[in-house]
Amino acid sequence: MKERAKELKASARRTSRTSRADKAAEAEADVLAKIAEMPDADRVLAERIHALVKENAPELAPKLWYGMPAYARDGKVVCFFQSAQKFKTRYATLGFSDLARLDDGAMWPAAYALTRPTPADEARIADLLRRAVA
């Protein structure tokens, strides 16, 4: 919650005089800085997820969300990367909010464990990202 409070204060400091492009660049810089702080294993995964989002869902804007790299449409988070180290778990997670359009019947996954994605896994992630914003 402390990280979220800092994010909200930083967002409020960005004045209305700041252009949208400048705000977007600052938000992406914040995300990249947070990724750079991660331990090696999580950092490599987060960098790859960031690249996949930019390639497959460029309409999503990077932002920090509760101290995690996240990607939003119209300010609302669609997907996020959760570091394993942050929550002391054995794997990182790629999660999707209810705004992601991944509906598949009456039940579908909304988060995926990540360890060492293969090219096939990356293709699946790319497909999920495209579907999430379709």
C-alpha positions in Angstrom: 0.0 0.0 0.0 2.9 2.3 0.7 4.1 1.9 -2.9 0.7 2.6 -4.2 0.5 5.8 -2.1 3.9 6.9 -3.6 2.7 6.2 -7.1 -0.4 8.3 -6.6 1.6 11.2 -5.2 4.0 11.0 -8.1 1.1 11.0 -10.5 -0.5 14.0 -8.9 2.8 15.9 -9.1 2.7 15.6 -12.9 1.0 18.9 -13.6 -1.6 19.5 -16.2 0.9 21.5 -18.1 2.9 18.3 -18.8 2.0 16.9 -22.2 0.5 13.4 -22.5 3.7 12.2 -24.3 5.8 13.5 -21.4 3.6 11.8 -18.8 3.7 8.5 -20.8 7.5 8.7 -21.0 7.8 9.4 -17.3 5.5 6.5 -16.5 7.5 4.1 -18.7 10.7 5.4 -17.1 9.2 4.6 -13.7 8.4 1.0 -14.9 11.8 0.5 -16.3 13.5 1.7 -13.2 11.3 -0.7 -11.1 12.3 -3.5 -13.4 16.0 -2.6 -13.1 15.7 -2.9 -9.3 14.5 -6.5 -9.5 16.8 -9.5 -8.8 18.3 -11.0 -12.0 15.7 -13.8 -12.5 12.7 -11.5 -12.1 14.4 -8.7 -14.0 14.9 -10.9 -17.1 11.3 -12.0 -17.0 9.9 -8.5 -16.5 12.1 -7.1 -19.3 10.8 -9.8 -21.6 7.1 -9.2 -20.6 7.6 -5.5 -21.1 9.0 -6.1 -24.6 6.1 -8.5 -25.4 3.5 -6.0 -24.3 5.1 -3.3 -26.4 5.2 -5.6 -29.5 1.8 -7.2 -29.1 -0.4 -4.6 -27.3 1.2 -1.2 -28.0 -2.1 0.5 -27.0 -1.4 -0.4 -23.4 0.5 2.2 -21.4 3.1 1.2 -18.9 2.6 2.3 -15.3 3.4 1.3 -11.8 0.6 -0.4 -9.9 1.2 -1.3 -6.2 4.9 -1.3 -7.0 4.6 -3.7 -9.9 5.0 -3.1 -13.6 1.6 -2.9 -15.1 0.0 -2.0 -18.5 -3.2 0.0 -18.7 -5.8 1.2 -21.2 -7.4 4.6 -20.4 -5.7 4.5 -17.0 -7.1 1.1 -16.0 -4.8 -1.8 -15.5 -5.3 -4.7 -18.0 -2.2 -6.8 -17.1 0.7 -6.7 -14.6 3.9 -8.5 -13.7 4.3 -9.7 -10.1 7.9 -10.3 -9.0 8.5 -13.6 -7.2 10.9 -11.8 -4.8 8.4 -9.1 -3.9 6.0 -11.6 -2.4 8.6 -14.3 -1.5 7.0 -16.9 -3.8 8.8 -19.5 -5.9 7.6 -18.0 -9.3 6.8 -14.7 -10.9 3.3 -14.1 -12.2 1.7 -12.5 -15.3 -1.7 -11.4 -14.2 -4.7 -10.0 -16.1 -7.5 -7.9 -14.6 -11.2 -8.3 -15.4 -10.7 -5.7 -18.2 -8.7 -8.2 -20.2 -10.9 -9.8 -22.8 -9.8 -13.4 -22.1 -13.2 -14.9 -21.4 -13.4 -18.5 -22.4 -16.6 -20.2 -21.3 -17.6 -20.2 -17.6 -14.0 -20.3 -16.2 -10.5 -19.3 -17.4 -7.1 -18.4 -15.8 -6.5 -14.8 -14.9 -2.8 -15.3 -13.8 0.1 -17.3 -15.1 3.1 -18.6 -13.2 6.4 -17.7 -15.0 9.8 -19.4 -14.5 11.7 -19.7 -17.8 9.4 -19.1 -20.7 10.3 -20.9 -23.9 9.6 -19.5 -27.3 6.3 -21.4 -27.4 5.4 -19.8 -24.0 6.3 -16.4 -25.3 4.0 -17.0 -28.3 1.2 -17.9 -25.9 1.8 -14.8 -23.9 1.8 -12.7 -27.1 -1.6 -14.3 -28.0 -3.0 -13.6 -24.5 -1.9 -9.9 -24.8 -3.5 -9.5 -28.2 -6.7 -11.1 -27.0 -6.7 -9.0 -23.8 -6.9 -5.8 -25.8 -9.0 -7.0 -28.7 
